[in-house]
Amino acid sequence: MRRDLGLTSAQAEARLAHEAEAGADAGALRLALGRSFAGAWVHGATSRTLTVATTDAADVPAIEARGARARVVPHSTAELDAAKAALDRAAKKKDTRDAPVWYVDVRSNAVVVRAVRTAAATSLVSAAGVDADLVRVERTKERPRPLYDLVGGDAYYMGGGRCSIGFPVTKGTQQGFATAGHCGRAGTATTGYNRVAQGTFQGSVFPGRDMAWVATNTQWTATPYVKGPGGQRIGVGGSTQSPVGASICRSGSTTGWHCGAISQHNTSVTYPEGTINGVTRTTVCAEPGDSGGSYISGSQAQGVTSGGSGDCSSGGTTFHQPINPLLQQFGLTLRTTGGGDPGPGPGDPEPGGTWAAGEVCAAGDTVTYGGSTYTCLQPHQAQPGWEPPNTPALWQQA
């Protein structure tokens, strides 16, 4: 509230207290006034003032007795609600994209229709048979659209194919997600789990590696979550690589959530399309459609589903493309919860220490390399070749 409403802490606390009291008073007056009630609203930085509207001047003393201001208006909320319901019914048979929003506005005692074209609002009102005196038309350039979340493990579609989101990411202000390269080539369009237009593959490597990322349109928001068991959301805290033998779980749109263990890192595997290098072998099962989906150990992102053998009925072996090389390849930043890094362990650097492969950093940690100081941008475990000057997605020079 301080950030978004421009309030001090004291104003925010006072506002919440006043709004709770106003809600109780408005509810009591609505019952007391019955059919003459015409709405209630608060105003002022701390919502100190409650105004209650009525169609009957005889109600004014009762309103003021509650400490509210009274306003006498021509239309009750019942009348305005009925007019709005008529617009709702008419809209089922009309194209309302040019008059996309309508509502009861108690402050102006009218039903407001917001329209890109005035003629579209007039047509809707006429079709509803609503008295024009009840309606106020407002011009707008807005065309509202639904908003959807990007969550690791959810399905996405490319033409007739289906894969799974690996991890939501950003590249500057552009949002999107990491996934497997074999799912699509640069320029391939995607739709989301709900078949709504979603985005386009920006980069893809396969074979050799199995990595890609999709930039999404503004209807989709990258979240720091993976779909876990029962649909619960698992927070992603960073991308520190877990060691061989560690537990690891996978989320995919075909088989959901399954777990196993890490068998080997730096594995090469040959598919019909060619050989993939640098993948991690696991005992987690997977099936077609799970491709691209998330591998996570605790809160740490591990990689995206590449391929494997077997299935989730009889068991199998799978391979995942590690996430950190994917992020570095395309200059991406993993969307995280802002925490969850396991913290320093044996041999990990003290803040301000010298960069070395194998060390774990948390966002905000500093290291020195080549005489310069660098700040860690996202939690990860350093790998050979990821020296700070070479990995701007992971390190920023001070």
N, C-alpha and C positions, 0 to 999 in steps of 0.2 A: 504493500500500500504506500510505503514511503517512496518507492521507486516509481510506481505507475500512476499514482494519484497526486504525487507531489506534496505529501503530508509529512509532518514531523511525527515522531513516535507518540507524543502526547495527543496530537490531533487524531491519529489512527485509533488509539485506545478510546478516546471520547466518541469518535464516530461509531465504532462498534457498539458501545453502550447505548448511544442514542437510537441507533437503528433497531436494536433489540427491543427497546421500550416502545418505539414507534410502531413496530410490527404488532405488538400486543394491543396497543391503543387502536390501531387501524382495524384489526380483526374484531375487536369488541364493538366498534362503531358500525362496522359493516352489518353485524347482526342486529344492532339496535335500530339502524335506519331502514333496513329492509330494502324494498323496491326503490326507494329514493336515493340510495347510495350510488355515488357516481365516481368513486375512485379515491385513492390516497397516494401521496408522494412526499418525500423528504427533500430538503435542499439545504445548501450551506456546506462549507468545508467539513464540518463535523456532523452533518445531518441533524442539526439541532431543531430545525423547524419542520413540523409535520402539518401538511395541509390535507383536509378532507373535503371532498366535493359532494354536494347533494342537489337534488332537484326541488327540494321543499325548504323554503326559507324558515319554516317552523323548526327545522332541525339544528339551526345555528347555535342556540344555547347549549344543546347537548354536546355538540362538537367542541365548543369552546370550553366546556366544563372539563374536558379531557386534556386541556392544554394545547389543543390544536387550532390552527387557523381554519376558518370555514369559507367555502366558496360555493355560491349558488349558480348552477349551470342548467342548460335546457335538457340534456340527455343523461339518462341513468346508464350505469355500466351494463345492465341487462339489455337495454336498447342497443347500445353499441356492440355488445357481444353478439347479439342476434344479427346485426348487419354484417359483422365480420364473418359469422358462420355462413351467411348467404354468399359472401365472396368465396369462401372455401369451397362451397358446393359448385359454384359456377366455374371455378378454376379447374375442376376435374374434367371439364369439357372444352376448355380453351387453352391456347398456348399463352402462357404468362411470362415467357422469358423476357419480354420487354416491360413487364410490370412485375418484377420478381419478389417484392416484399410488401406485405400489408399487415397492419396491427391496430389494436385499440390504443390510442394515446390519451390517457386520462388527463394529462396537463392541458391539452387543447380541447378536450371533450369532443373528440372526433375519431373516425376511423381513417388512418393515414394509408395511402397507397403510394409507394415509391416506385417511380417509373422512369425508364430510359426514354420512352416515347409517351407523351401525354395521351395520345390516341389509344394506346394499349390500356391505360388505366381507365379511360372513359368507357371503352368497350367492355372491360371486366365489370365495372359498376353497373352498366346498363344490362348486361346479361344476368347479373345477380338480382336485378329489380330493387336495388337499394336506393333510398332517397338521397339525392345528391347533397342535400343539406347536412347529412351525417358524415360526408367524406371530404377529406382534404388531400389533394394530389401534390406530391413533391417530386421534382425532377431530380434524377440521380444518374451518375455514370457507372454506378456499381452493378456488377453482375456476380452475385454470390455463387460460390461453388463449394462442394463438400470437401473436407480435408481428411486425409488418411495418414496413418502411421506406417513407417518402415520398421519392421521388427524382424530380427534374424530368425530364419526357419520358415517364414511365411512364403507362400507360393507366388511366383510371377510367371507370365506366359510370353512366349515369342512365337507368333503364328500358331501352329498346331502343337508346339512343344511346351513343356513346363519344367521349371527349375525352382530353386529355393534361394531366398536372400541369405547371404552370409552374414555380413555385419554392416549396419548403416555407417556411412562415412560423410565427410565433407571435403571439399577442395575449394578453399577460400570461402565464398558465400554460397557456392553450389552444393546442394545436398544430393545424396545418392546412396548406393550400396555396393559392397564388394561381393563378388561371386566367382564362379568357375569360368575359365576361358572357353571351355568346350560348349558352354550354353549359348554363346552368341558371338558374332563378330562386330567390330566397330560399325555403327550405323544401324544395327538391329534394334527395332522398336519393341518395347515391352508394355504389357498391361499388368495390373496388380492382381492380387488374390480375388478381387471383386470384379475383374475384367474391365476396370476403368483405366483409361490411358495413363501411363505411368512415366516412361522415360525412354532413353536410348543408350545403348552400349557406347561408351566413349573410347575404351581401349580393351584389347583382348589378346592374350598370348596363349596359344595351344597349337601343336604340341611344344615340347621343350619345357615349358611351365604350363600351369593350368590356372590362369588368373585373369580376371576382368573386373571392370567396374561400370556401373550404370548411373548416369546423371538423370535425376528425376525432375518432373515439372513441379510447379509451386503448390499443387494439391497434396503433395506428399512431404512428410516431415521425418527426418532421420532421428530415431530415438536410440538411447544407449541400452537397448534391451534385446534379448533373445527369447523366443517362445519356449518355455520349459514344460515340465510335466503338467498335464491338466490345463494347459493354456496359460499358466502363470508366467509372469515376465521375470526373467533372470537378468540382473544388472551386469553390465560389462564395465569393469573397472580399469582395464588396461590390456596389454598384449604381451606379458612376460611369458616366455616359452617354458612349458613344464618339462621335467626330465623324463627319460625313459623309465617306464614302470608306473608313472603317475596315472591317476584316473582321469578320464576325459569323457565328455558327453557330447552328443550331436543332436541338432534339431533340424528336421527336414519336413517338407510339405507332404510327403507320402507316408512315412512311418512315424513321424513325430519325434519323441525324445527317447534316445537310447544311449547307454553308457558302456564303457569298456576301459581299456588301458592303452597307453602308448607303448608300442613295441620297439620301433626304431625311428630315429630322425635321419635326414639326408639319404632317403631311399630313392632309387630309380625304378621305374615300372614301365613296361611296354604295353601300350594299348594298340588296337588295330590301326589307329590314326598315327601312331608314332610313340617315341619314348618320352616320358616325363621325368625330369630330374628334380631333386631337392624336396621331395614330398615326405610326409610323415606317415608311417604305417601304424595302424591301430587294430584293436580287436572289436571295434564298434561295428555293428551291422548297418547296412543302408540298402536302399532299393531305388530303381529309376524314379526320377522326380525329386529325390533328395539332393541331387547334384547342386553344388554351389552353397549348400546350407552350412550352418554354423557348427564349429567345434569349439568347445569352451571347457576349461579346467577351473573350477571354482568360479571366480569372477573374471578370469583372464582369457581373452580371445586367443585361440590357437590357430585356426585356419578355416578353409572352406572345402567342402566335400568335392573330391575329384572323381574317384571311382573305386572299384573293388570287386570282390567275388562273394558268392553266397547271398543270403537274404536274411530278413529278420525273423523268419520262422525256424530255419535250421542253423542260423549263425553265419558269420562271415568275417572277411578281412576288408578293411577300407583304407584308402589313402587320402590325406588332405593336403592341399596346398597351404603351407604356412602363411599366416596373415601378415607378418612384418615385411617379408620381401614384396608382397603384393602392395602394401601401403607405400613402400619406397618406390616401387616400379612406376606407380602412377601419381606420386606426390599427394597421397591422401592422408587425412587425419581421421582416426577412429573416433566415433562418437561414444563417449564414456559418461559414466555417472559422476565423474570428478573424484572418484576414490576407488578403493578396492585393491590397490596395489599391495602385494604381500609384504612390502617393506624390505629393508636391507637384511641380508643374511650373511653367513660366513663368507668373508672375502669381498663383500660388496663395499663400494667406496663410501668414505665419509663425504659429506657435502663439500664441494670444492676440490675433490680428489682428481686424479688423472684418469682419463677414459681408458678402458681396457675391455677387450672382448670377454663376454660371459657375465659382465656385471649388470645388475638390475638398477634401473633408474625410475624414480617417480616423477610425475609432472612437477616442474619447478626446481628439481635438483640441478646443481651446476657442476661441471667438470672442466678440466683444462685439457687442451689437446693442441700440440704444435705452438705452444706459447699463447694461445687464445682461450678465452672462457666461453663456454657454451651452456645454454639452459635447455633442459629436457622438456620437450613439448607434449609428449604422451608416454605413459608408462610402457617400458619394453625391456627386453634383455638384449644387450649389445651382441652383435655377431661380427665375425671378420668381414671386412669390406663395408661396414656401416659406420665408419669413422665420421665424426660430426661434420667435417666440411663436405662430406659426400651425401649426407642424409638430411636435407633441409626439412623433410616432413617430421623428423624426430628431434632435431636440435636447432637452436637459434643462437647465432653468435652474439655475445653481449656487446 
